[in-house]
Amino acid sequence: MEVGPLPPTQSRAAADLLADAFVDYPAWRSIGPRREPARRRMLNRFYCGALARAHAHGAPLAAAHDGRLLGVAITYPADRWPPPAASFWHEAWGVALAGPGAAARGLVATARIDAVHPPEPHAFLHTLGVHPGAQRRGAGAALVERLIAVCEPSGVAIHLTTSTPENLPYYRRFGFELDGESRLPRGVPLWAMLRRAVR
């Protein structure tokens, strides 16, 4: 498994991968259209923008095997989170084009996700996605371990959110602890997790 920075030339393939990985993710079902094809189109636009934002202000990572992209992590180092407020539109337009309902739910979700960030400086694992055909083969773990290896020497905490309860024990394996809860539109739960800085 090769893990390293995501080349900008692979952004389109990465957006396709993330749209496939998250089309049924509870948070996105809480925000997007109920029909899967429309939700997938929204996600593809969103992740194109999210990756452009991360290439400008964060540090997107890729996991590949034999040249095939298997997983993507959108990460922001502590000294680059939060990114400039204006860069939010990189992500927002993809949701806004799905209609006024999705746009309104997206703004509510964004506010609630922002509210569970810890007050201290931290790196942010914005997104971790693995191609549906390559899950449970180590790509996600390799990406999380790479992020930890970058943050741990400088004693930086790592924050993430998830709306899938099955993800809670997964991230606990890497030292993350529950750090807060909220609720997204349509009653979907949101959990914040934090891997505290090692002093």
N, C-alpha and C positions, 0 to 999 in steps of 0.2 A: 504494500500500500504506500503510495507516494502522497505526502501531504505538504502543501506549500501555498503561497499566495495564488489566488485565482487570477489568471491572465485576463485582462480586459477583453481580449479576443474571444474568450469563452463565456462572456456574459449572457449571450442569447441562449446558449445551451444550458447554462446554469439557471436562467429564469424558467426555461421549459421544465427542467428537473424539479425545481421548487414548486411550480404550479402543479405538477403531477403528485408530488409528495404531500401537498397541503390541501388538495381540493376538498377533502372531507374532514379537515382539521376543525375541531369545535369552534375555535375563535373565528375562523373564516366563515363558517356556517352562521355564526352569530352576526356577522357584518354583511356578507355578500348576498347575492340573489339566491333564491331557494333552488333554482334549476342549475344542475351541475355544469352544463356547457357554458352558461353565462358566468358562473362563478369561476370557472377555469380561465376564461378570457380575462376576467378582472384580475385574477392572481398573476397571470402572465404579465400584464401591464404593470401591476404593482411591483413585482420582483425585478422587472427591467429597471424601473425607477429606483428601487431599493439598492440594487447593485451599483447603479450609477452614483448614488449618494455615498455608498460605502467605498467605492473606488476613489471618490474625491476626499472623503473625510475619515474613513475607517480602514479596515484591514480584512477584506473578504478572503476566505481560505477555500481550498479545493482538496478533495481526496480523490485519487484516481488509481486505476490499476490497468497496466498495459495500455496507457493512453486514454482509457475510457473514464469519463467523469462519473463518479459514484455518489459523491456527497459534497455539499456546500455549507459553509458557515459564514454568516455575515456577522462580523465582530467589530467592535469599536474599542480601541485602547482607552485607558482612563484619561489620558491627556487629550483625547479627541471626542469625548462624550460629555455633554451633548454636542452634536454638530451645529453649525449655524442654523437658526430658525428657518431662514428662507429655503434651506435645502429640503425641508419637509415636503415641499411640493413635488420633489422627485417621486415620492411615494404616493402622495395624496391624489394626483391626477388619475392614476390607474383605478382607484376606488370610485372617484367622482364620476367617471365615465360609465359606471355601472348603474347610475341613476341617483335621484335625490335621497331615496331611502337608504341606500348603501352609503352614500356620502355622509348622511347624518349619523348613522350607526358607527361609521368609521371614526368620526370625530369624537363620539362618546367613548369608543374603545381606546382611542389614542390617549385621551385624557386619563382614563383609568389605568392604562399601562404606565403612563408617565408618573402617576401618583404613587405607584408602588416601588419606584426606584429608591434605593437607600440614599440618605443624605451625604454620606462620605464618598470621596472619589472611588470610582470602580470602573472596571472594564465591563462591557455589555455584550452578551451573546444574544444578538438580535434575532437570529434565525439559525437553526440547525436542521438541515433536510438531507435525506438520503433517497436516492432513486428507489421507487417501490420494488423494483426487481432485484435490488442489492441490499435490502435491509437485513439486519442481524448478521452481517458479515464483517463488521469491524470498522466501517467507514466513519460512522458517527462517533464512535469511541476515539478513533484516531484524531478526529478534528477537535474534540473536547480536550484530549490530552495535549495536543499542540497548543491550544489556547492556554491551558494551565501552565505548560512549560514556559510560555512567554511571560505570563503574569507572576508566577510564583517567585522568581528570583528578586523581583522588586517589591514584593509584599503587597500586591494589588489584589483586592477583592474582585470577584466576578459575579455579575448579576444576570439573571434570566427570568423569563416568565413562560408559563405553559398553561394550556387549557385542557390538557389530557391527563387524567389522574394516573394512568400507567407510566407517565414520564417521571413522576415523583420518585419512585424507587430507582429508576434508571439514573437520574442525576445524583441521587444520594450516594451511589457507588463512587462518584468522583469527588465527594466531599461537600456537595451542596446541601444546604439546610433550608427548610421552609422559612420564609421571611415576611410573609404577608399574603393576604387574600383579598380579592375583589370580585366583582361580577360584571360581565360584559353584556351587551344587548342580547335580547331573547333569553335571558336568564342563564347564560353560560358562565361557569365559574372560571376564575383566573387565579393562579397561584404564582407568587414570586418566590424565587429561590436565590440563595446567596452562598457563594463559596468564600468564606472569610479569609482575609489576608493572613498569611503565615508569617509571624514575627520571629 
